Amino acid sequence: MSAIKRKLLIVEDDEGLQRQLRWAYDDYEVIVAGDRASAIAALRAEEPDVVTLDLGLPPEPDGTAEGFATLDAILALKPDTKVIVASGHGARESALRAIAAGAYDFYQKPVDIDELGMIVARAFHLHAIEAENARLAEVSGGGVLGGLITGAPEMLKVARTIERVANADVSVMLLGASGTGKELLARGVHDSSGRKTGAFVAINCAAIPETLLESELFGHEKGAFTGAVKTTEGKIEQAEGGTLFLDEIGDVPLPLQVKLLRFLQERVIERIGGRKAIPVNTRIVCATHQNLETMIAEGRFREDLYYRLAEIVVTIPSLAERPGDAVLLARHFVARYAHMNPQVKGLAPDALTAIDQWGWPGNVRELENRMKRAVIMADGKMVTAGDLDLPMNDGEPDIINLKAVRDAADGQAIRRALGRTDGNISNAAKLLGVSRPTLYDLLKSHGISA
């Protein structure tokens, strides 16, 4: 039995070149499109891994606007697609713009079949490697970025982002609700960077009174104020050569924000009561659950300080936005706290259902506290929903059967497609990426009337 051919989409309006390319690449299943609409339709239906895209498409074959619009649409629908852009219009400028927009490679016309074939082969090879890496990352479900435990694509994306920016010596701002693991991720930034041999110093700006926060950050000289019996280094100095984590940065008072801004600009500090500028090489990672843009508009946070701190912004999803992670973390916490009640060996089915259904407004911190309590209170070998003290959902039953989940998702997608196309079967089939006969079968099986 012959191997399944990999799919290559060729977006080209020249019919002669279409035939030439189709003939040249008989090792692939070649799909041809001559304009943006047909290219997007083919992408939805066939899901090719690699696309060759001519930037000069109708209705503007002598320009590049339609080609770049097609490139943006392809990457928005299927971001992992390797798009090889070809053009003869302002080659250098087009190449730079295409790569910046997310294209895999650029090729200047006229087309050399052999050379373009090598680029296409490399693109397929790279796509296969990336797909395998993504699959392994998803099935591992284990720790990534040090101590982070997740199997959710949303959190894996956060971890990969942090790994990429860790070695770039820039300030990082972590945004997320309380209990989502901001300090753990801040430590991940430190441990993945070239500063990992230096100190990681954390300070919660909301937990220290305003009158003491300046001294905690910048230190003080002996005799600077009543009770200052010796010279003391601040947290910024203690993190020399390492990373300072400022948790709840939104709670820093305005007068201290000015001094913090000067440190970020000049990389020097002055202790309270001191007159000597002390150079400090410290990286800043900060975090908050507050909306800093709203605080800036209200005059409670300096805009210039925000842009100094937010060179890289990473938004952390809540536990409710990470399907499957609650159970994964719950098992981890049961193992962690099992020494408190050695008879406990795991989670009962009703506990798993309760954990899956609960919204976890307190995120991972709430989950950890509740699991710790449940392990202590458990009477048997398995932690039950009663031990968790979580309300059960008495309404719609929890669906975990894969076929049932798929059927429910298919039904929702079909209804949405019919709604968007005003009941037009042909257009709905194109939107869903299936043939008309297939859609008719699905409508019948789900009892949906168009």
Buried (B, 14 or more C-beta within 10 A) or exposed (E): EEEEEBBBBBBBBBEEBBEBBBEBBEEBBBBBBBBBEEBBBBBBBBEBBBBBBBBBBEEEBEBBEBBBBBBEBBBEEBEEBBBBBBBBBEBEEBBEBBEEEBBBBBBBBEBEEEEBBEBBBBBBEBBEEEEEEBEEBEEEBEEBBBEBBBBBBBBBEBBBBBBEBBEEEEBBBBBBBBBBBBBBBBBBBBBBBEBBEBBBBBBEBBEBEEEEBBBBBBBBBEEBEEEBEEBBBBBBBBBBEBBBBBBBBBBBEEEBBEBBBBBBEEEEBBBBBBEEEBEBEBBBBBBBBBEBEEBBEEEBBBEEBBEBBBBBBBEBBBBBBBEEBBBBBBBBBBBEBBEEBEEBEBBBEBBBBBBBBBEBEBBBBBBBEBBBBBBEBBEEEBBBBBBBEBEEEEEEEEEEEEEEEEBEEBBEBBEEBBEEBEEBBEBBBBBBBBEEEEBBEBBEEBEBEE
